């Protein structure tokens, strides 16, 4: 499955495809310019394909990027249960916000 992050019609971003060690760097690089000048960053994970623990690095990088570029929090919606479990296992509930 092709990975991508795109700007959606509802003003959020959609992450689709697989996230792993092979795709995580390209996903981050693709997102850097997308997040500039955004007041609120919402990432919809509904179309997320398979993923491994590399997604945690991507999400934490996005949290840092959002704070650096716009001083805003980044929020994730439609998070898969497996990812929710990883976030709890790494004790990142306070850092990674979900709706």
mmCIF file as gemmi writes it, N, C-alpha and C atoms, coordinates in Angstrom:
data_model
loop_
_atom_site.group_PDB
_atom_site.id
_atom_site.type_symbol
_atom_site.label_atom_id
_atom_site.label_alt_id
_atom_site.label_comp_id
_atom_site.label_asym_id
_atom_site.label_entity_id
_atom_site.label_seq_id
_atom_site.pdbx_PDB_ins_code
_atom_site.Cartn_x
_atom_site.Cartn_y
_atom_site.Cartn_z
_atom_site.occupancy
_atom_site.B_iso_or_equiv
_atom_site.pdbx_formal_charge
_atom_site.auth_seq_id
_atom_site.auth_asym_id
_atom_site.pdbx_PDB_model_num
ATOM 1 N N . UNK Axp A 1 ? 0.843 -1.184 0 1 0 ? 1 A 1
ATOM 2 C CA . UNK Axp A 1 ? 0 0 0 1 0 ? 1 A 1
ATOM 3 C C . UNK Axp A 1 ? 0.888 1.247 0 1 0 ? 1 A 1
ATOM 4 N N . UNK Axp A 2 ? 0.581 2.197 -0.836 1 0 ? 2 A 1
ATOM 5 C CA . UNK Axp A 2 ? 1.362 3.434 -0.94 1 0 ? 2 A 1
ATOM 6 C C . UNK Axp A 2 ? 1.089 4.304 0.284 1 0 ? 2 A 1
ATOM 7 N N . UNK Axp A 3 ? 2.143 4.836 0.847 1 0 ? 3 A 1
ATOM 8 C CA . UNK Axp A 3 ? 2 5.705 2.009 1 0 ? 3 A 1
ATOM 9 C C . UNK Axp A 3 ? 1.842 7.14 1.556 1 0 ? 3 A 1
ATOM 10 N N . UNK Axp A 4 ? 1.025 7.868 2.299 1 0 ? 4 A 1
ATOM 11 C CA . UNK Axp A 4 ? 0.902 9.28 2.003 1 0 ? 4 A 1
ATOM 12 C C . UNK Axp A 4 ? 0.211 10.013 3.134 1 0 ? 4 A 1
ATOM 13 N N . UNK Axp A 5 ? 0.481 11.292 3.178 1 0 ? 5 A 1
ATOM 14 C CA . UNK Axp A 5 ? -0.252 12.175 4.074 1 0 ? 5 A 1
ATOM 15 C C . UNK Axp A 5 ? -0.768 13.306 3.204 1 0 ? 5 A 1
ATOM 16 N N . UNK Axp A 6 ? -2.073 13.509 3.241 1 0 ? 6 A 1
ATOM 17 C CA . UNK Axp A 6 ? -2.69 14.516 2.387 1 0 ? 6 A 1
ATOM 18 C C . UNK Axp A 6 ? -3.594 15.412 3.213 1 0 ? 6 A 1
ATOM 19 N N . UNK Axp A 7 ? -3.85 16.596 2.675 1 0 ? 7 A 1
ATOM 20 C CA . UNK Axp A 7 ? -4.785 17.531 3.281 1 0 ? 7 A 1
ATOM 21 C C . UNK Axp A 7 ? -6.186 17.13 2.846 1 0 ? 7 A 1
ATOM 22 N N . UNK Axp A 8 ? -7.077 16.889 3.788 1 0 ? 8 A 1
ATOM 23 C CA . UNK Axp A 8 ? -8.433 16.424 3.491 1 0 ? 8 A 1
ATOM 24 C C . UNK Axp A 8 ? -9.401 17.604 3.399 1 0 ? 8 A 1
ATOM 25 N N . UNK Axp A 9 ? -10.556 17.349 2.844 1 0 ? 9 A 1
ATOM 26 C CA . UNK Axp A 9 ? -11.572 18.387 2.66 1 0 ? 9 A 1
ATOM 27 C C . UNK Axp A 9 ? -12.071 18.987 3.963 1 0 ? 9 A 1
ATOM 28 N N . UNK Axp A 10 ? -12.041 18.226 5.043 1 0 ? 10 A 1
ATOM 29 C CA . UNK Axp A 10 ? -12.546 18.731 6.326 1 0 ? 10 A 1
ATOM 30 C C . UNK Axp A 10 ? -11.51 19.543 7.098 1 0 ? 10 A 1
ATOM 31 N N . UNK Axp A 11 ? -10.358 19.794 6.504 1 0 ? 11 A 1
ATOM 32 C CA . UNK Axp A 11 ? -9.315 20.58 7.156 1 0 ? 11 A 1
ATOM 33 C C . UNK Axp A 11 ? -8.322 19.759 7.943 1 0 ? 11 A 1
ATOM 34 N N . UNK Axp A 12 ? -8.549 18.477 8.028 1 0 ? 12 A 1
ATOM 35 C CA . UNK Axp A 12 ? -7.599 17.608 8.719 1 0 ? 12 A 1
ATOM 36 C C . UNK Axp A 12 ? -6.62 17.025 7.698 1 0 ? 12 A 1
ATOM 37 N N . UNK Axp A 13 ? -5.7 16.261 8.188 1 0 ? 13 A 1
ATOM 38 C CA . UNK Axp A 13 ? -4.787 15.515 7.323 1 0 ? 13 A 1
ATOM 39 C C . UNK Axp A 13 ? -5.152 14.051 7.421 1 0 ? 13 A 1
ATOM 40 N N . UNK Axp A 14 ? -5.001 13.327 6.331 1 0 ? 14 A 1
ATOM 41 C CA . UNK Axp A 14 ? -5.254 11.889 6.333 1 0 ? 14 A 1
ATOM 42 C C . UNK Axp A 14 ? -3.939 11.161 6.099 1 0 ? 14 A 1
ATOM 43 N N . UNK Axp A 15 ? -3.66 10.218 6.974 1 0 ? 15 A 1
ATOM 44 C CA . UNK Axp A 15 ? -2.497 9.359 6.805 1 0 ? 15 A 1
ATOM 45 C C . UNK Axp A 15 ? -2.998 8.025 6.289 1 0 ? 15 A 1
ATOM 46 N N . UNK Axp A 16 ? -2.478 7.607 5.148 1 0 ? 16 A 1
ATOM 47 C CA . UNK Axp A 16 ? -2.887 6.315 4.599 1 0 ? 16 A 1
ATOM 48 C C . UNK Axp A 16 ? -1.653 5.516 4.232 1 0 ? 16 A 1
ATOM 49 N N . UNK Axp A 17 ? -1.822 4.231 4.187 1 0 ? 17 A 1
ATOM 50 C CA . UNK Axp A 17 ? -0.722 3.357 3.822 1 0 ? 17 A 1
ATOM 51 C C . UNK Axp A 17 ? -0.025 2.778 5.029 1 0 ? 17 A 1
ATOM 52 N N . UNK Axp A 18 ? 1.094 2.15 4.753 1 0 ? 18 A 1
ATOM 53 C CA . UNK Axp A 18 ? 1.863 1.462 5.786 1 0 ? 18 A 1
ATOM 54 C C . UNK Axp A 18 ? 2.911 2.39 6.381 1 0 ? 18 A 1
ATOM 55 N N . UNK Axp A 19 ? 3.125 2.252 7.673 1 0 ? 19 A 1
ATOM 56 C CA . UNK Axp A 19 ? 4.162 3.018 8.358 1 0 ? 19 A 1
ATOM 57 C C . UNK Axp A 19 ? 5.1 2.022 9.014 1 0 ? 19 A 1
ATOM 58 N N . UNK Axp A 20 ? 6.348 2.054 8.56 1 0 ? 20 A 1
ATOM 59 C CA . UNK Axp A 20 ? 7.366 1.159 9.107 1 0 ? 20 A 1
ATOM 60 C C . UNK Axp A 20 ? 8.73 1.816 8.91 1 0 ? 20 A 1
ATOM 61 N N . UNK Axp A 21 ? 9.786 1.107 9.229 1 0 ? 21 A 1
ATOM 62 C CA . UNK Axp A 21 ? 11.127 1.684 9.111 1 0 ? 21 A 1
ATOM 63 C C . UNK Axp A 21 ? 11.456 2.143 7.694 1 0 ? 21 A 1
ATOM 64 N N . UNK Axp A 22 ? 10.861 1.515 6.695 1 0 ? 22 A 1
ATOM 65 C CA . UNK Axp A 22 ? 11.134 1.884 5.302 1 0 ? 22 A 1
ATOM 66 C C . UNK Axp A 22 ? 10.384 3.137 4.864 1 0 ? 22 A 1
ATOM 67 N N . UNK Axp A 23 ? 9.24 3.416 5.465 1 0 ? 23 A 1
ATOM 68 C CA . UNK Axp A 23 ? 8.401 4.528 5.001 1 0 ? 23 A 1
ATOM 69 C C . UNK Axp A 23 ? 8.398 5.745 5.917 1 0 ? 23 A 1
ATOM 70 N N . UNK Axp A 24 ? 8.849 5.593 7.147 1 0 ? 24 A 1
ATOM 71 C CA . UNK Axp A 24 ? 8.678 6.648 8.137 1 0 ? 24 A 1
ATOM 72 C C . UNK Axp A 24 ? 9.435 7.931 7.782 1 0 ? 24 A 1
ATOM 73 N N . UNK Axp A 25 ? 10.62 7.844 7.26 1 0 ? 25 A 1
ATOM 74 C CA . UNK Axp A 25 ? 11.387 9.056 6.926 1 0 ? 25 A 1
ATOM 75 C C . UNK Axp A 25 ? 10.705 9.852 5.815 1 0 ? 25 A 1
ATOM 76 N N . UNK Axp A 26 ? 10.239 9.169 4.791 1 0 ? 26 A 1
ATOM 77 C CA . UNK Axp A 26 ? 9.561 9.855 3.687 1 0 ? 26 A 1
ATOM 78 C C . UNK Axp A 26 ? 8.263 10.5 4.167 1 0 ? 26 A 1
ATOM 79 N N . UNK Axp A 27 ? 7.523 9.818 5.024 1 0 ? 27 A 1
ATOM 80 C CA . UNK Axp A 27 ? 6.292 10.395 5.57 1 0 ? 27 A 1
ATOM 81 C C . UNK Axp A 27 ? 6.579 11.659 6.359 1 0 ? 27 A 1
ATOM 82 N N . UNK Axp A 28 ? 7.599 11.619 7.171 1 0 ? 28 A 1
ATOM 83 C CA . UNK Axp A 28 ? 7.948 12.818 7.944 1 0 ? 28 A 1
ATOM 84 C C . UNK Axp A 28 ? 8.352 13.955 7.014 1 0 ? 28 A 1
ATOM 85 N N . UNK Axp A 29 ? 9.214 13.673 6.058 1 0 ? 29 A 1
ATOM 86 C CA . UNK Axp A 29 ? 9.665 14.709 5.122 1 0 ? 29 A 1
ATOM 87 C C . UNK Axp A 29 ? 8.502 15.299 4.334 1 0 ? 29 A 1
ATOM 88 N N . UNK Axp A 30 ? 7.548 14.462 3.939 1 0 ? 30 A 1
ATOM 89 C CA . UNK Axp A 30 ? 6.376 14.944 3.209 1 0 ? 30 A 1
ATOM 90 C C . UNK Axp A 30 ? 5.501 15.844 4.075 1 0 ? 30 A 1
ATOM 91 N N . UNK Axp A 31 ? 5.499 15.627 5.36 1 0 ? 31 A 1
ATOM 92 C CA . UNK Axp A 31 ? 4.604 16.365 6.249 1 0 ? 31 A 1
ATOM 93 C C . UNK Axp A 31 ? 5.162 17.71 6.704 1 0 ? 31 A 1
ATOM 94 N N . UNK Axp A 32 ? 6.45 17.907 6.634 1 0 ? 32 A 1
ATOM 95 C CA . UNK Axp A 32 ? 7.056 19.131 7.179 1 0 ? 32 A 1
ATOM 96 C C . UNK Axp A 32 ? 6.422 20.386 6.581 1 0 ? 32 A 1
ATOM 97 N N . UNK Axp A 33 ? 6.306 20.449 5.283 1 0 ? 33 A 1
ATOM 98 C CA . UNK Axp A 33 ? 5.727 21.631 4.654 1 0 ? 33 A 1
ATOM 99 C C . UNK Axp A 33 ? 4.214 21.704 4.823 1 0 ? 33 A 1
ATOM 100 N N . UNK Axp A 34 ? 3.558 20.574 4.971 1 0 ? 34 A 1
ATOM 101 C CA . UNK Axp A 34 ? 2.107 20.58 5.152 1 0 ? 34 A 1
ATOM 102 C C . UNK Axp A 34 ? 1.686 21.251 6.444 1 0 ? 34 A 1
ATOM 103 N N . UNK Axp A 35 ? 2.482 21.119 7.478 1 0 ? 35 A 1
ATOM 104 C CA . UNK Axp A 35 ? 2.093 21.619 8.794 1 0 ? 35 A 1
ATOM 105 C C . UNK Axp A 35 ? 2.381 23.099 8.986 1 0 ? 35 A 1
ATOM 106 N N . UNK Axp A 36 ? 3.126 23.698 8.093 1 0 ? 36 A 1
ATOM 107 C CA . UNK Axp A 36 ? 3.476 25.111 8.258 1 0 ? 36 A 1
ATOM 108 C C . UNK Axp A 36 ? 2.232 25.986 8.245 1 0 ? 36 A 1
ATOM 109 N N . UNK Axp A 37 ? 2.211 26.92 9.167 1 0 ? 37 A 1
ATOM 110 C CA . UNK Axp A 37 ? 1.164 27.934 9.266 1 0 ? 37 A 1
ATOM 111 C C . UNK Axp A 37 ? -0.222 27.383 9.585 1 0 ? 37 A 1
ATOM 112 N N . UNK Axp A 38 ? -0.315 26.169 10.038 1 0 ? 38 A 1
ATOM 113 C CA . UNK Axp A 38 ? -1.603 25.615 10.456 1 0 ? 38 A 1
ATOM 114 C C . UNK Axp A 38 ? -1.841 25.977 11.91 1 0 ? 38 A 1
ATOM 115 N N . UNK Axp A 39 ? -3.026 26.439 12.218 1 0 ? 39 A 1
ATOM 116 C CA . UNK Axp A 39 ? -3.377 26.779 13.596 1 0 ? 39 A 1
ATOM 117 C C . UNK Axp A 39 ? -3.724 25.533 14.404 1 0 ? 39 A 1
ATOM 118 N N . UNK Axp A 40 ? -4.381 24.595 13.748 1 0 ? 40 A 1
ATOM 119 C CA . UNK Axp A 40 ? -4.774 23.358 14.422 1 0 ? 40 A 1
ATOM 120 C C . UNK Axp A 40 ? -4.426 22.195 13.494 1 0 ? 40 A 1
ATOM 121 N N . UNK Axp A 41 ? -3.772 21.199 14.047 1 0 ? 41 A 1
ATOM 122 C CA . UNK Axp A 41 ? -3.382 20.046 13.245 1 0 ? 41 A 1
ATOM 123 C C . UNK Axp A 41 ? -4.125 18.821 13.765 1 0 ? 41 A 1
ATOM 124 N N . UNK Axp A 42 ? -4.956 18.264 12.893 1 0 ? 42 A 1
ATOM 125 C CA . UNK Axp A 42 ? -5.693 17.04 13.195 1 0 ? 42 A 1
ATOM 126 C C . UNK Axp A 42 ? -5.308 16.018 12.139 1 0 ? 42 A 1
ATOM 127 N N . UNK Axp A 43 ? -4.89 14.841 12.586 1 0 ? 43 A 1
ATOM 128 C CA . UNK Axp A 43 ? -4.507 13.785 11.652 1 0 ? 43 A 1
ATOM 129 C C . UNK Axp A 43 ? -5.464 12.616 11.828 1 0 ? 43 A 1
ATOM 130 N N . UNK Axp A 44 ? -6.146 12.275 10.728 1 0 ? 44 A 1
ATOM 131 C CA . UNK Axp A 44 ? -7.089 11.171 10.702 1 0 ? 44 A 1
ATOM 132 C C . UNK Axp A 44 ? -6.339 9.896 10.327 1 0 ? 44 A 1
ATOM 133 N N . UNK Axp A 45 ? -6.435 8.893 11.164 1 0 ? 45 A 1
ATOM 134 C CA . UNK Axp A 45 ? -5.725 7.633 10.955 1 0 ? 45 A 1
ATOM 135 C C . UNK Axp A 45 ? -6.637 6.515 10.45 1 0 ? 45 A 1
ATOM 136 N N . UNK Axp A 46 ? -7.825 6.879 9.975 1 0 ? 46 A 1
ATOM 137 C CA . UNK Axp A 46 ? -8.792 5.883 9.536 1 0 ? 46 A 1
ATOM 138 C C . UNK Axp A 46 ? -8.26 4.999 8.412 1 0 ? 46 A 1
ATOM 139 N N . UNK Axp A 47 ? -7.461 5.567 7.515 1 0 ? 47 A 1
ATOM 140 C CA . UNK Axp A 47 ? -6.96 4.822 6.359 1 0 ? 47 A 1
ATOM 141 C C . UNK Axp A 47 ? -5.55 4.273 6.563 1 0 ? 47 A 1
ATOM 142 N N . UNK Axp A 48 ? -5.092 4.301 7.794 1 0 ? 48 A 1
ATOM 143 C CA . UNK Axp A 48 ? -3.773 3.77 8.108 1 0 ? 48 A 1
ATOM 144 C C . UNK Axp A 48 ? -3.724 2.28 7.813 1 0 ? 48 A 1
ATOM 145 N N . UNK Axp A 49 ? -2.679 1.852 7.116 1 0 ? 49 A 1
ATOM 146 C CA . UNK Axp A 49 ? -2.498 0.431 6.819 1 0 ? 49 A 1
ATOM 147 C C . UNK Axp A 49 ? -1.774 -0.253 7.966 1 0 ? 49 A 1
ATOM 148 N N . UNK Axp A 50 ? -0.887 -1.142 7.623 1 0 ? 50 A 1
ATOM 149 C CA . UNK Axp A 50 ? -0.118 -1.815 8.668 1 0 ? 50 A 1
ATOM 150 C C . UNK Axp A 50 ? 0.949 -0.866 9.2 1 0 ? 50 A 1
ATOM 151 N N . UNK Axp A 51 ? 1.392 -1.136 10.41 1 0 ? 51 A 1
ATOM 152 C CA . UNK Axp A 51 ? 2.421 -0.291 11.021 1 0 ? 51 A 1
ATOM 153 C C . UNK Axp A 51 ? 3.17 -1.091 12.06 1 0 ? 51 A 1
ATOM 154 N N . UNK Axp A 52 ? 4.37 -0.594 12.36 1 0 ? 52 A 1
ATOM 155 C CA . UNK Axp A 52 ? 5.156 -1.17 13.443 1 0 ? 52 A 1
ATOM 156 C C . UNK Axp A 52 ? 5.519 -0.037 14.4 1 0 ? 52 A 1
ATOM 157 N N . UNK Axp A 53 ? 6.419 -0.274 15.292 1 0 ? 53 A 1
ATOM 158 C CA . UNK Axp A 53 ? 6.738 0.734 16.312 1 0 ? 53 A 1
ATOM 159 C C . UNK Axp A 53 ? 7.35 2.011 15.728 1 0 ? 53 A 1
ATOM 160 N N . UNK Axp A 54 ? 7.739 2.003 14.47 1 0 ? 54 A 1
ATOM 161 C CA . UNK Axp A 54 ? 8.256 3.221 13.833 1 0 ? 54 A 1
ATOM 162 C C . UNK Axp A 54 ? 7.207 4.334 13.825 1 0 ? 54 A 1
ATOM 163 N N . UNK Axp A 55 ? 5.95 3.96 13.9 1 0 ? 55 A 1
ATOM 164 C CA . UNK Axp A 55 ? 4.892 4.981 13.908 1 0 ? 55 A 1
ATOM 165 C C . UNK Axp A 55 ? 4.982 5.857 15.152 1 0 ? 55 A 1
ATOM 166 N N . UNK Axp A 56 ? 5.467 5.307 16.243 1 0 ? 56 A 1
ATOM 167 C CA . UNK Axp A 56 ? 5.637 6.106 17.466 1 0 ? 56 A 1
ATOM 168 C C . UNK Axp A 56 ? 6.659 7.21 17.234 1 0 ? 56 A 1
ATOM 169 N N . UNK Axp A 57 ? 7.757 6.892 16.564 1 0 ? 57 A 1
ATOM 170 C CA . UNK Axp A 57 ? 8.759 7.911 16.232 1 0 ? 57 A 1
ATOM 171 C C . UNK Axp A 57 ? 8.163 8.99 15.345 1 0 ? 57 A 1
ATOM 172 N N . UNK Axp A 58 ? 7.364 8.58 14.363 1 0 ? 58 A 1
ATOM 173 C CA . UNK Axp A 58 ? 6.726 9.534 13.469 1 0 ? 58 A 1
ATOM 174 C C . UNK Axp A 58 ? 5.788 10.455 14.239 1 0 ? 58 A 1
ATOM 175 N N . UNK Axp A 59 ? 4.963 9.891 15.074 1 0 ? 59 A 1
ATOM 176 C CA . UNK Axp A 59 ? 4.006 10.693 15.841 1 0 ? 59 A 1
ATOM 177 C C . UNK Axp A 59 ? 4.729 11.655 16.777 1 0 ? 59 A 1
ATOM 178 N N . UNK Axp A 60 ? 5.75 11.183 17.474 1 0 ? 60 A 1
ATOM 179 C CA . UNK Axp A 60 ? 6.501 12.072 18.368 1 0 ? 60 A 1
ATOM 180 C C . UNK Axp A 60 ? 7.215 13.165 17.587 1 0 ? 60 A 1
ATOM 181 N N . UNK Axp A 61 ? 7.712 12.847 16.414 1 0 ? 61 A 1
ATOM 182 C CA . UNK Axp A 61 ? 8.337 13.867 15.556 1 0 ? 61 A 1
ATOM 183 C C . UNK Axp A 61 ? 7.307 14.906 15.13 1 0 ? 61 A 1
ATOM 184 N N . UNK Axp A 62 ? 6.099 14.458 14.815 1 0 ? 62 A 1
ATOM 185 C CA . UNK Axp A 62 ? 5.037 15.396 14.454 1 0 ? 62 A 1
ATOM 186 C C . UNK Axp A 62 ? 4.654 16.285 15.622 1 0 ? 62 A 1
ATOM 187 N N . UNK Axp A 63 ? 4.611 15.739 16.821 1 0 ? 63 A 1
ATOM 188 C CA . UNK Axp A 63 ? 4.283 16.539 18.005 1 0 ? 63 A 1
ATOM 189 C C . UNK Axp A 63 ? 5.327 17.643 18.178 1 0 ? 63 A 1
ATOM 190 N N . UNK Axp A 64 ? 6.593 17.283 18.057 1 0 ? 64 A 1
ATOM 191 C CA . UNK Axp A 64 ? 7.668 18.285 18.167 1 0 ? 64 A 1
ATOM 192 C C . UNK Axp A 64 ? 7.578 19.314 17.044 1 0 ? 64 A 1
ATOM 193 N N . UNK Axp A 65 ? 7.33 18.864 15.831 1 0 ? 65 A 1
ATOM 194 C CA . UNK Axp A 65 ? 7.227 19.76 14.679 1 0 ? 65 A 1
ATOM 195 C C . UNK Axp A 65 ? 6.074 20.736 14.843 1 0 ? 65 A 1
ATOM 196 N N . UNK Axp A 66 ? 4.931 20.243 15.287 1 0 ? 66 A 1
ATOM 197 C CA . UNK Axp A 66 ? 3.763 21.117 15.471 1 0 ? 66 A 1
ATOM 198 C C . UNK Axp A 66 ? 4.048 22.198 16.494 1 0 ? 66 A 1
ATOM 199 N N . UNK Axp A 67 ? 4.687 21.827 17.578 1 0 ? 67 A 1
ATOM 200 C CA . UNK Axp A 67 ? 5.014 22.815 18.609 1 0 ? 67 A 1
ATOM 201 C C . UNK Axp A 67 ? 6.037 23.829 18.094 1 0 ? 67 A 1
ATOM 202 N N . UNK Axp A 68 ? 6.993 23.359 17.31 1 0 ? 68 A 1
ATOM 203 C CA . UNK Axp A 68 ? 8.034 24.241 16.776 1 0 ? 68 A 1
ATOM 204 C C . UNK Axp A 68 ? 7.469 25.195 15.722 1 0 ? 68 A 1
ATOM 205 N N . UNK Axp A 69 ? 6.642 24.689 14.833 1 0 ? 69 A 1
ATOM 206 C CA . UNK Axp A 69 ? 6.16 25.5 13.718 1 0 ? 69 A 1
ATOM 207 C C . UNK Axp A 69 ? 4.965 26.363 14.071 1 0 ? 69 A 1
ATOM 208 N N . UNK Axp A 70 ? 4.075 25.854 14.91 1 0 ? 70 A 1
ATOM 209 C CA . UNK Axp A 70 ? 2.84 26.601 15.136 1 0 ? 70 A 1
ATOM 210 C C . UNK Axp A 70 ? 2.462 26.766 16.604 1 0 ? 70 A 1
ATOM 211 N N . UNK Axp A 71 ? 3.267 26.229 17.483 1 0 ? 71 A 1
ATOM 212 C CA . UNK Axp A 71 ? 2.992 26.281 18.924 1 0 ? 71 A 1
ATOM 213 C C . UNK Axp A 71 ? 1.621 25.706 19.269 1 0 ? 71 A 1
ATOM 214 N N . UNK Axp A 72 ? 1.148 24.783 18.476 1 0 ? 72 A 1
ATOM 215 C CA . UNK Axp A 72 ? -0.14 24.144 18.706 1 0 ? 72 A 1
ATOM 216 C C . UNK Axp A 72 ? 0.052 22.66 18.971 1 0 ? 72 A 1
ATOM 217 N N . UNK Axp A 73 ? -0.955 22.093 19.595 1 0 ? 73 A 1
ATOM 218 C CA . UNK Axp A 73 ? -0.956 20.65 19.782 1 0 ? 73 A 1
ATOM 219 C C . UNK Axp A 73 ? -1.405 19.984 18.496 1 0 ? 73 A 1
ATOM 220 N N . UNK Axp A 74 ? -1.039 18.758 18.361 1 0 ? 74 A 1
ATOM 221 C CA . UNK Axp A 74 ? -1.476 17.944 17.241 1 0 ? 74 A 1
ATOM 222 C C . UNK Axp A 74 ? -2.383 16.86 17.818 1 0 ? 74 A 1
ATOM 223 N N . UNK Axp A 75 ? -3.494 16.598 17.135 1 0 ? 75 A 1
ATOM 224 C CA . UNK Axp A 75 ? -4.493 15.663 17.633 1 0 ? 75 A 1
ATOM 225 C C . UNK Axp A 75 ? -4.701 14.563 16.596 1 0 ? 75 A 1
ATOM 226 N N . UNK Axp A 76 ? -4.869 13.342 17.085 1 0 ? 76 A 1
ATOM 227 C CA . UNK Axp A 76 ? -5.069 12.188 16.217 1 0 ? 76 A 1
ATOM 228 C C . UNK Axp A 76 ? -6.476 11.649 16.416 1 0 ? 76 A 1
ATOM 229 N N . UNK Axp A 77 ? -7.151 11.348 15.305 1 0 ? 77 A 1
ATOM 230 C CA . UNK Axp A 77 ? -8.488 10.768 15.416 1 0 ? 77 A 1
ATOM 231 C C . UNK Axp A 77 ? -8.546 9.463 14.631 1 0 ? 77 A 1
ATOM 232 N N . UNK Axp A 78 ? -9.514 8.647 14.995 1 0 ? 78 A 1
ATOM 233 C CA . UNK Axp A 78 ? -9.697 7.321 14.394 1 0 ? 78 A 1
ATOM 234 C C . UNK Axp A 78 ? -8.446 6.454 14.541 1 0 ? 78 A 1
ATOM 235 N N . UNK Axp A 79 ? -7.888 6.489 15.731 1 0 ? 79 A 1
ATOM 236 C CA . UNK Axp A 79 ? -6.677 5.728 16.008 1 0 ? 79 A 1
ATOM 237 C C . UNK Axp A 79 ? -7.004 4.24 16.16 1 0 ? 79 A 1
ATOM 238 N N . UNK Axp A 80 ? -6.279 3.383 15.44 1 0 ? 80 A 1
ATOM 239 C CA . UNK Axp A 80 ? -6.498 1.94 15.596 1 0 ? 80 A 1
ATOM 240 C C . UNK Axp A 80 ? -6.183 1.482 17.023 1 0 ? 80 A 1
ATOM 241 N N . UNK Axp A 81 ? -6.884 0.477 17.461 1 0 ? 81 A 1
ATOM 242 C CA . UNK Axp A 81 ? -6.714 -0.043 18.817 1 0 ? 81 A 1
ATOM 243 C C . UNK Axp A 81 ? -5.271 -0.483 19.079 1 0 ? 81 A 1
ATOM 244 N N . UNK Axp A 82 ? -4.638 -1.092 18.086 1 0 ? 82 A 1
ATOM 245 C CA . UNK Axp A 82 ? -3.252 -1.547 18.246 1 0 ? 82 A 1
ATOM 246 C C . UNK Axp A 82 ? -2.313 -0.366 18.517 1 0 ? 82 A 1
ATOM 247 N N . UNK Axp A 83 ? -2.543 0.756 17.845 1 0 ? 83 A 1
ATOM 248 C CA . UNK Axp A 83 ? -1.713 1.939 18.066 1 0 ? 83 A 1
ATOM 249 C C . UNK Axp A 83 ? -2.01 2.538 19.441 1 0 ? 83 A 1
ATOM 250 N N . UNK Axp A 84 ? -3.256 2.575 19.799 1 0 ? 84 A 1
ATOM 251 C CA . UNK Axp A 84 ? -3.636 3.055 21.128 1 0 ? 84 A 1
ATOM 252 C C . UNK Axp A 84 ? -2.916 2.234 22.209 1 0 ? 84 A 1
ATOM 253 N N . UNK Axp A 85 ? -2.865 0.932 22.01 1 0 ? 85 A 1
ATOM 254 C CA . UNK Axp A 85 ? -2.175 0.037 22.935 1 0 ? 85 A 1
ATOM 255 C C . UNK Axp A 85 ? -0.68 0.373 23.007 1 0 ? 85 A 1
ATOM 256 N N . UNK Axp A 86 ? -0.033 0.6 21.851 1 0 ? 86 A 1
ATOM 257 C CA . UNK Axp A 86 ? 1.397 0.959 21.837 1 0 ? 86 A 1
ATOM 258 C C . UNK Axp A 86 ? 1.646 2.247 22.619 1 0 ? 86 A 1
ATOM 259 N N . UNK Axp A 87 ? 0.787 3.227 22.43 1 0 ? 87 A 1
ATOM 260 C CA . UNK Axp A 87 ? 0.939 4.505 23.127 1 0 ? 87 A 1
ATOM 261 C C . UNK Axp A 87 ? 0.841 4.304 24.637 1 0 ? 87 A 1
ATOM 262 N N . UNK Axp A 88 ? -0.074 3.468 25.053 1 0 ? 88 A 1
ATOM 263 C CA . UNK Axp A 88 ? -0.191 3.182 26.483 1 0 ? 88 A 1
ATOM 264 C C . UNK Axp A 88 ? 1.021 2.412 26.992 1 0 ? 88 A 1
ATOM 265 N N . UNK Axp A 89 ? 1.505 1.456 26.212 1 0 ? 89 A 1
ATOM 266 C CA . UNK Axp A 89 ? 2.679 0.673 26.615 1 0 ? 89 A 1
ATOM 267 C C . UNK Axp A 89 ? 3.912 1.558 26.783 1 0 ? 89 A 1
ATOM 268 N N . UNK Axp A 90 ? 4.068 2.545 25.9 1 0 ? 90 A 1
ATOM 269 C CA . UNK Axp A 90 ? 5.206 3.463 25.985 1 0 ? 90 A 1
ATOM 270 C C . UNK Axp A 90 ? 4.947 4.62 26.951 1 0 ? 90 A 1
ATOM 271 N N . UNK Axp A 91 ? 3.776 4.614 27.57 1 0 ? 91 A 1
ATOM 272 C CA . UNK Axp A 91 ? 3.375 5.65 28.533 1 0 ? 91 A 1
ATOM 273 C C . UNK Axp A 91 ? 3.441 7.05 27.929 1 0 ? 91 A 1
ATOM 274 N N . UNK Axp A 92 ? 2.836 7.182 26.764 1 0 ? 92 A 1
ATOM 275 C CA . UNK Axp A 92 ? 2.831 8.45 26.047 1 0 ? 92 A 1
ATOM 276 C C . UNK Axp A 92 ? 1.453 9.104 26.01 1 0 ? 92 A 1
ATOM 277 N N . UNK Axp A 93 ? 0.566 8.678 26.883 1 0 ? 93 A 1
ATOM 278 C CA . UNK Axp A 93 ? -0.793 9.225 26.893 1 0 ? 93 A 1
ATOM 279 C C . UNK Axp A 93 ? -0.834 10.729 27.085 1 0 ? 93 A 1
ATOM 280 N N . UNK Axp A 94 ? 0.078 11.263 27.851 1 0 ? 94 A 1
ATOM 281 C CA . UNK Axp A 94 ? 0.093 12.702 28.109 1 0 ? 94 A 1
ATOM 282 C C . UNK Axp A 94 ? 0.671 13.488 26.935 1 0 ? 94 A 1
ATOM 283 N N . UNK Axp A 95 ? 1.447 12.848 26.094 1 0 ? 95 A 1
ATOM 284 C CA . UNK Axp A 95 ? 2.129 13.516 24.991 1 0 ? 95 A 1
ATOM 285 C C . UNK Axp A 95 ? 1.318 13.461 23.707 1 0 ? 95 A 1
ATOM 286 N N . UNK Axp A 96 ? 0.683 12.321 23.469 1 0 ? 96 A 1
ATOM 287 C CA . UNK Axp A 96 ? -0.051 12.094 22.219 1 0 ? 96 A 1
ATOM 288 C C . UNK Axp A 96 ? -1.542 12.218 22.502 1 0 ? 96 A 1
ATOM 289 N N . UNK Axp A 97 ? -2.138 13.248 21.917 1 0 ? 97 A 1
ATOM 290 C CA . UNK Axp A 97 ? -3.552 13.537 22.166 1 0 ? 97 A 1
ATOM 291 C C . UNK Axp A 97 ? -4.419 12.869 21.105 1 0 ? 97 A 1
ATOM 292 N N . UNK Axp A 98 ? -5.542 12.298 21.584 1 0 ? 98 A 1
ATOM 293 C CA . UNK Axp A 98 ? -6.455 11.594 20.693 1 0 ? 98 A 1
ATOM 294 C C . UNK Axp A 98 ? -7.883 12.107 20.901 1 0 ? 98 A 1
ATOM 295 N N . UNK Axp A 99 ? -8.667 12.018 19.836 1 0 ? 99 A 1
ATOM 296 C CA . UNK Axp A 99 ? -10.107 12.326 19.936 1 0 ? 99 A 1
ATOM 297 C C . UNK Axp A 99 ? -10.881 11.153 19.409 1 0 ? 99 A 1
